[in-house]
């Protein structure tokens, strides 16, 4: 496992982290003991950064990480998120009273006294024009409940706007073979400002594993079933917003670029690591085997210029019209 500096916070974090959405829910059935086994395998392989949220399984994911802390002596970082518990999910809800309540709940779920990193959880765009929201986060830092804070965004523009707030120290964003726009400006600007970046949905909800087909079925409680068209939350979170059939077609071409002994998922993760502005990637893993596959990407050699150009060509021909200007 290789490590990267986590922006001006200064942590040395594993370039492959662990995204805990899948072990919380909305990805089909999960087993807590298997989830703990997957997390412990991640620690064995050098992973030291775990990302979660208070809404993943209504706190289940956070509670699992709290359990992990008790069952291992290996130190690791936990980043959580707050805001999606709001009903309705509106910018005005990101106020001191609500954020304090959400953070107190996360502290209880995790069994700790202070949160290392809290990210506003994909708030409405209007939130980035409400300084009082970020002042509320500053107050929570002063109170000792939060050490650092950042944001998780849907759109590049939101990430660029968030960087204008001086105490925003991290930004989480979707960036993968199917969502390449952040490479144009966002990553360079984050690097210039020394803001850490967390890359989520790196495998496009499993599409970039190459294991899905036109006949694949998803459980009723799997967002790949119920959010295909953005019925529950932003459609860009499901298959990166790419129409399912279009994604399958692009994947078939991408498979020809996979080096011997590697998988498409590892190629997809290694492509993300080609960008210096990336601090860590947070793929999900429900089993120890999935975690092992993800972590192997850190050991892959750099992609060649020819491979990078081929990826860009496939993106331009199949994917760009569907997603590029949207997010």
Secondary structure, DSSP 8 states (H G I E B T S, - for coil): --EEEEGGGTEEEESB-EE-HHHHSSBS---HHHHHHHHHHHHHTT--EEE--TTGGGGHHHHHHHHHHHH-----EEEEEESTT-SS--GGG-SHHHHHHHHHHHHHHHT-SSEEEEEEES--GGGGG-HHHHHHHHHHHHTTSEEEEEEE-SSHHHHHHHTTSTTEEEEEEE-BTTB-GGGTTHHHHHHHHT-EEEEE-TTGGGGGGT---TT----TTBHHHHTTTSSSS-GGGSGGG--HHHHHHHHHHHGGG--TT--HHHHHHHHHHT-TT--EE--B-SSHHHHHHHHGGGGS----HHHHHHHHHHIIIIIHHHHTTT-
